[in-house]
Amino acid sequence: MGMLVLTLTHLMLVTEFPVRLKIWLSGLTYGAALADETGGWLVRFVAPLFAYFKIAAYVVLELSLAALLVIVITTLIRARARMSKPSHE
């Protein structure tokens, strides 16, 4: 999961979206990934009630990964549309 998060956030950083959005979304993604990993350890070694924390972290991680995918795909589609336009020189 770590390589996926790292790759998608780096791809998102080269898009034309606002810097504030990039920082917020990458921080949210890394935080959710860290919380998801820690949640398993908390459930096992601290208390079973941390399972709710793990579920919430997983949902936030998946939603943030989906947002990263949408941003990267949108940027690729826009770039392709710009490339296929005939240039009027």
Contact map, one row per residue, 1 for C-alpha under 8 A:
11111000000000000000000000000000100000000000000000000000000000000000000000000000000000000
11111100000000000000000000000000100000000000000000000000000000000000000000000000000000000
11111110000000000000000000000000000000000000000000000000000000000000000000000000000000000
11111111000000000000000000000000000000000000000000000000000000000000000000000000000000000
11111111100000000000000000001100100000000000000000000000000000001000000000000000000000000
01111111110000000000000000000000000000000000000000000000000000000000000000000000000000000
00111111111000000000000000000000000000000000000000000000000000000000000000000000000000000
00011111111100000000000000000000000000000000000000000000000000001001100100000000000000000
00001111111110000000000001000000000000000000000000000000000000000001000000000000000000000
00000111111111000000000000000000000000000000000000000000000000000000000000000000000000000
00000011111111100000000000000000000000000000000000000000000000000000000100000000000000000
00000001111111100000010000000000000000000000000000000000000000000001001100000000000000000
00000000111111100000010000000000000000000000000000000000000000000000000000000000000000000
00000000011111110000000000000000000000000000000000000000000000000000000000000000000000000
00000000001111111000000000000000000000000000000000000000000000000000001100100000000000000
00000000000001111100000000000000000000000000000000000000000000000000000000100000000000000
00000000000000111110110000000000000000000000000000000000000000000000000000000000000000000
00000000000000011111110000000000000000000000000000000000000000000000000000000000000000000
00000000000000001111111000000000000000000000000000000000000000000000000000000000000000000
00000000000000000111111100000000000000000000000000000000000000000000000000000000000000000
00000000000000001111111110000000000000000000000000000000000000000000000000000000000000000
00000000000110001111111111000000000000000000000000000000000000000000000000000000000000000
00000000000000000011111111100000000000000000000000000000000000000000000000000000000000000
00000000000000000001111111110000000000000000000000000000000000000000000000000000000000000
00000000000000000000111111111000000000000000000000000000000000010001000000000000000000000
00000000100000000000011111111100000000000000000000000000000000000000000000000000000000000
00000000000000000000001111111110000000000000000000000000000000000000000000000000000000000
00000000000000000000000111111111000000000000000000000000000010010000000000000000000000000
00001000000000000000000011111111100000000000000000000000000110011000000000000000000000000
00001000000000000000000001111111110000000000000000000000000000000000000000000000000000000
00000000000000000000000000111111111000000000000000000000000000000000000000000000000000000
00000000000000000000000000011111111100000000000000000000110110000000000000000000000000000
11001000000000000000000000001111111110000000000000000000110010000000000000000000000000000
00000000000000000000000000000111111111000000000000000000000000000000000000000000000000000
00000000000000000000000000000011111111100000000000000100100000000000000000000000000000000
00000000000000000000000000000001111111110000000000000110110010000000000000000000000000000
00000000000000000000000000000000111111111000000000000000000000000000000000000000000000000
00000000000000000000000000000000011111111100000000000100000000000000000000000000000000000
00000000000000000000000000000000001111111110000001101100100000000000000000000000000000000
00000000000000000000000000000000000111111111000000100100000000000000000000000000000000000
00000000000000000000000000000000000011111111110000000000000000000000000000000000000000000
00000000000000000000000000000000000001111111111101000000000000000000000000000000000000000
00000000000000000000000000000000000000111111111111100000000000000000000000000000000000000
00000000000000000000000000000000000000011111111100000000000000000000000000000000000000000
00000000000000000000000000000000000000001111111000000000000000000000000000000000000000000
00000000000000000000000000000000000000001111111101000000000000000000000000000000000000000
00000000000000000000000000000000000000000111111111000000000000000000000000000000000000000
00000000000000000000000000000000000000000111011111100000000000000000000000000000000000000
00000000000000000000000000000000000000000010001111111000000000000000000000000000000000000
00000000000000000000000000000000000000100110011111111100000000000000000000000000000000000
00000000000000000000000000000000000000110010000111111110000000000000000000000000000000000
00000000000000000000000000000000000000000000000011111111000000000000000000000000000000000
00000000000000000000000000000000000000100000000011111111100000000000000000000000000000000
00000000000000000000000000000000001101110000000001111111110000000000000000000000000000000
00000000000000000000000000000000000100000000000000111111111000000000000000000000000000000
00000000000000000000000000000000000000000000000000011111111100000000000000000000000000000
00000000000000000000000000000001101100100000000000001111111110000000000000000000000000000
00000000000000000000000000000001100100000000000000000111111111000000000000000000000000000
00000000000000000000000000000000000000000000000000000011111111100000000000000000000000000
00000000000000000000000000001001000000000000000000000001111111110000000000000000000000000
00000000000000000000000000011001100100000000000000000000111111111000000000000000000000000
00000000000000000000000000000000000000000000000000000000011111111100000000000000000000000
00000000000000000000000000000000000000000000000000000000001111111110000000000000000000000
00000000000000000000000010011000000000000000000000000000000111111111000000000000000000000
00001001000000000000000000001000000000000000000000000000000011111111100000000000000000000
00000000000000000000000000000000000000000000000000000000000001111111110000000000000000000
00000000000000000000000000000000000000000000000000000000000000111111111000000000000000000
00000001100100000000000010000000000000000000000000000000000000011111111100000000000000000
00000001000000000000000000000000000000000000000000000000000000001111111110000000000000000
00000000000000000000000000000000000000000000000000000000000000000111111111000000000000000
00000000000100100000000000000000000000000000000000000000000000000011111111100000000000000
00000001001100100000000000000000000000000000000000000000000000000001111111110000000000000
00000000000000000000000000000000000000000000000000000000000000000000111111111000000000000
00000000000000000000000000000000000000000000000000000000000000000000011111111100000000000
00000000000000110000000000000000000000000000000000000000000000000000001111111110000000000
00000000000000000000000000000000000000000000000000000000000000000000000111111111000000000
00000000000000000000000000000000000000000000000000000000000000000000000011111111100000000
00000000000000000000000000000000000000000000000000000000000000000000000001111111110000000
00000000000000000000000000000000000000000000000000000000000000000000000000111111111000000
00000000000000000000000000000000000000000000000000000000000000000000000000011111111100000
00000000000000000000000000000000000000000000000000000000000000000000000000001111111110000
00000000000000000000000000000000000000000000000000000000000000000000000000000111111110000
00000000000000000000000000000000000000000000000000000000000000000000000000000011111111000
00000000000000000000000000000000000000000000000000000000000000000000000000000001111111000
00000000000000000000000000000000000000000000000000000000000000000000000000000000111111100
00000000000000000000000000000000000000000000000000000000000000000000000000000000001111110
00000000000000000000000000000000000000000000000000000000000000000000000000000000000011111
00000000000000000000000000000000000000000000000000000000000000000000000000000000000001111
00000000000000000000000000000000000000000000000000000000000000000000000000000000000000111
